[in-house]
Amino acid sequence: MDVRTFWLAGRPATGDSELTVTNPHDGRVVAAHSVPTEAQVEEAVAAADAVAKEAAALPVHVRAEALAHVSRRIAERADELAHLITSENGKPLMWARAEVGRAVSTFRFAAEETRRWSGGVMRLDTEPAAAGRLAYVSRVPYGPVLAITPFNFPLNLVAHKVAPSIAVGAPVVVKPAPATPLSALALGEILAETDLPAGMFSVLPVPNDRAASLVNDPRLPVVSFTGSGPVGYSIMDSVPRKHVVLELGGNAAAVVLRDADLDWAASRIALFSNYQAGQSCIAVQRVIVEEPVAEAFLGKLLPAVSALVTGDPFDEKTQVGPLVSEAAAERVEQWIEEAVAAGARVLAGGTRDGAAIAPTVLADVPADAKVSAEEVFGPVMVVQTVPSADAAFEAVNSSRYGLQAGVFTRSLDLAFRANRELEVGGVIIGDVPSYRADQMPYGGVKESGVGREGLRSAMEDLTYEKTMVLTGLTL
């Protein structure tokens, strides 16, 4: 069997046990990987701690060129990496290829931001007492970063933690999701080709029950976690003196107002409720339609959902594949059944076949049903009709989550009002909440997390301002 090594302080290593990775679609074994021992985890953390000062002092050109190299090599290995993502995650190739393309951009953006990353100066002689004084303000990394990444974007969400860490000169220890470690290990191969110092990165595919020791280790002062809210907040509560960045879940809403382009809205919502099998923090889950266009919109939405191509994720035409596991699909099926028992109507889908859930549209769903109030993380949308834009915005804000929202309108006034009133980290006008450009600030409010990703935003989040005051200058 193919057994992958892990990456210990920049070099390949093997432990004393192995775990296998299987494809969610057909259950076949994709590969096995070696699991680090406790001693090897300790070695990785010690190496990150030991290299921290050297990493922070790395010249800008060294960091930038390393990041640019990774971007180029991901592009060169794009087909291989896309097939690897589909193999371990089950997402259709079309989405796997898109993820690889985004990872290329993420590292390229990081290289570009690294070259722009610089300090600033501030004259202090605005008051007589500070005559001859000048402040130089720079940003300094807190120290080594523990990056805990999820299964749904096993390459690009690792990139969003590794790239800004390297950009600011912070060593990074990656703990990938147990279901999808192979993409992160492949990224480790590419990172090992750079001139970064030993200890600058490790990729440690350890089971989740061994993550606590990494989280609690004082030599890793930053924890950057993407995943579920309960796990994220338990991490924050367990290490209150650390700098914790959380990108958590949501139940993203798409608002369709009476002046929307209904054909565009229906096609986008149908696709992006079901892309990645709904396993995206910003997949469309709640659809809030203004009453005057509700019937016409639904008449366009349901055919668009039915037209989606489901099945084998290795088929280039497939748009909706399986969930990451049969257990995940069984949970989603149970949530659908609970909603139906509480009075919801199934307008499309609602069935399960192994790890796959048919694209599902529900109506008349009680507000407290899990498929409406929680993050379903499956190909399920809940359609709600409201009488006005006021009611639509209130419905968006009724959630305890606040990651992103999409508003389909042609009104500039309504667009700015939505931006002003919606309690989310990002408002996407004229499109689904699932839109994300990798260089833009990305993150949520309320129970959708703290901190921001998006290269420069993440670089700022991993660093603190440090001020040096020069005295006795002639300005």
WOZICOR-V533783 format. One record per residue. N is the residue number from 0. OMEGA is omega in whole degrees, 0 to 359 (NA if undefined). NEAR is the number of other ideal C-beta (glycine too) atoms within 12 Angstrom. Layout:
n: {N	N}
omega: {OMEGA	OMEGA}
near: {NEAR	NEAR}
This chain:
n: {0	1	2	3	4	5	6	7	8	9	10	11	12	13	14	15	16	17	18	19	20	21	22	23	24	25	26	27	28	29	30	31	32	33	34	35	36	37	38	39	40	41	42	43	44	45	46	47	48	49	50	51	52	53	54	55	56	57	58	59	60	61	62	63	64	65	66	67	68	69	70	71	72	73	74	75	76	77	78	79	80	81	82	83	84	85	86	87	88	89	90	91	92	93	94	95	96	97	98	99	100	101	102	103	104	105	106	107	108	109	110	111	112	113	114	115	116	117	118	119	120	121	122	123	124	125	126	127	128	129	130	131	132	133	134	135	136	137	138	139	140	141	142	143	144	145	146	147	148	149	150	151	152	153	154	155	156	157	158	159	160	161	162	163	164	165	166	167	168	169	170	171	172	173	174	175	176	177	178	179	180	181	182	183	184	185	186	187	188	189	190	191	192	193	194	195	196	197	198	199	200	201	202	203	204	205	206	207	208	209	210	211	212	213	214	215	216	217	218	219	220	221	222	223	224	225	226	227	228	229	230	231	232	233	234	235	236	237	238	239	240	241	242	243	244	245	246	247	248	249	250	251	252	253	254	255	256	257	258	259	260	261	262	263	264	265	266	267	268	269	270	271	272	273	274	275	276	277	278	279	280	281	282	283	284	285	286	287	288	289	290	291	292	293	294	295	296	297	298	299	300	301	302	303	304	305	306	307	308	309	310	311	312	313	314	315	316	317	318	319	320	321	322	323	324	325	326	327	328	329	330	331	332	333	334	335	336	337	338	339	340	341	342	343	344	345	346	347	348	349	350	351	352	353	354	355	356	357	358	359	360	361	362	363	364	365	366	367	368	369	370	371	372	373	374	375	376	377	378	379	380	381	382	383	384	385	386	387	388	389	390	391	392	393	394	395	396	397	398	399	400	401	402	403	404	405	406	407	408	409	410	411	412	413	414	415	416	417	418	419	420	421	422	423	424	425	426	427	428	429	430	431	432	433	434	435	436	437	438	439	440	441	442	443	444	445	446	447	448	449	450	451	452	453	454	455	456	457	458	459	460	461	462	463	464	465	466	467	468	469	470	471	472	473	474}
omega: {176	180	182	174	171	186	184	180	174	180	179	182	175	177	182	177	181	172	180	177	181	179	183	184	185	176	182	178	179	181	170	175	178	182	180	172	177	179	180	174	177	180	180	181	178	179	178	178	183	185	188	181	177	180	181	182	180	176	181	184	179	179	183	182	176	180	178	178	180	178	181	184	174	178	181	182	190	183	178	183	178	178	178	178	179	181	186	186	182	180	180	182	182	179	177	178	178	179	178	178	177	178	174	180	182	179	177	177	180	178	180	180	179	180	177	186	185	178	178	180	181	174	180	184	173	175	182	184	182	179	178	182	180	178	171	184	178	176	187	178	175	182	182	185	168	182	179	191	184	184	195	172	192	176	189	177	168	178	183	175	181	186	179	177	178	182	182	180	178	173	183	175	184	169	182	177	181	181	188	182	192	179	178	178	176	175	176	177	182	178	181	178	184	178	178	182	176	182	181	178	170	174	189	180	180	177	182	183	176	183	186	181	176	180	185	184	183	179	175	188	179	173	177	187	169	182	186	181	181	179	182	182	175	175	181	181	184	182	186	181	177	173	185	176	184	170	190	189	178	168	195	181	169	182	178	182	191	180	184	168	189	178	179	182	182	182	181	181	178	183	189	162	189	178	186	186	180	184	177	181	182	170	180	178	179	178	186	189	177	192	182	181	187	183	180	180	181	178	176	183	186	175	179	177	181	183	180	181	179	175	186	182	178	174	185	182	184	179	182	180	182	168	187	179	177	178	178	180	178	178	180	178	180	179	177	181	178	179	179	179	180	175	181	175	177	179	177	174	179	183	180	173	184	180	184	172	177	178	193	174	180	175	179	182	177	185	182	177	184	182	178	187	182	174	186	179	178	185	184	172	180	182	182	178	179	185	188	174	177	181	179	181	176	180	177	185	180	180	174	177	179	180	176	175	175	180	178	178	175	183	178	178	179	178	181	176	178	179	182	191	185	184	182	179	180	178	182	182	177	179	182	176	184	180	174	169	191	179	184	174	184	178	188	174	184	184	176	171	178	181	182	168	180	176	183	178	179	178	177	181	182	185	174	179	177	186	172	179	175	188	175	181	169	187	NA}
near: {15	17	23	34	30	44	44	38	36	34	25	23	30	22	29	12	20	22	31	25	39	27	33	37	35	21	17	16	19	33	27	25	40	30	32	40	20	18	14	32	35	25	28	45	38	24	33	43	29	21	32	33	19	24	36	30	17	31	19	24	15	25	40	32	26	37	47	30	28	44	37	21	28	41	25	16	25	27	18	23	40	36	28	38	52	40	35	45	49	44	48	40	32	27	38	39	29	29	40	38	26	35	44	35	30	43	46	30	36	43	35	26	32	34	21	18	33	16	19	17	18	20	19	23	20	13	10	9	10	19	16	17	24	24	23	21	21	21	27	26	40	33	34	45	51	47	46	43	43	41	38	43	43	47	53	44	43	51	49	50	49	50	54	46	50	52	50	44	39	47	46	53	56	49	45	48	38	31	37	43	45	43	50	50	46	41	49	41	28	39	40	30	22	31	22	39	30	25	30	45	47	50	45	47	51	39	23	27	12	26	33	21	26	40	35	22	30	18	31	43	32	42	47	49	45	44	38	31	31	17	27	32	23	24	36	26	17	21	27	14	14	28	29	34	41	41	46	39	40	43	51	47	47	51	52	50	39	27	22	38	22	30	20	24	43	37	26	35	48	42	35	39	51	48	39	42	46	51	48	45	44	45	46	50	52	48	51	49	41	34	21	20	31	28	18	22	38	30	17	28	41	28	19	31	40	21	20	34	23	30	25	23	38	26	17	19	17	27	33	44	46	41	41	40	32	24	18	32	35	20	27	41	33	23	37	40	24	25	34	28	17	21	17	31	21	30	28	31	34	30	21	29	20	24	34	37	44	33	44	45	42	41	31	21	38	21	24	17	30	31	46	37	26	31	37	44	38	48	49	53	54	44	42	39	27	28	19	19	33	19	20	40	30	21	34	40	26	25	37	25	37	34	46	49	47	44	47	43	34	19	19	14	16	30	27	15	21	36	22	15	23	40	29	40	37	37	38	36	30	27	33	40	47	37	28	37	20	35	28	24	23	40	34	39	26	26	30	38	37	27	35	30	48	32	40	30	30	44	43	27	37	45	31	21	17	17	19	18	19	20	17	12	17	10	17}
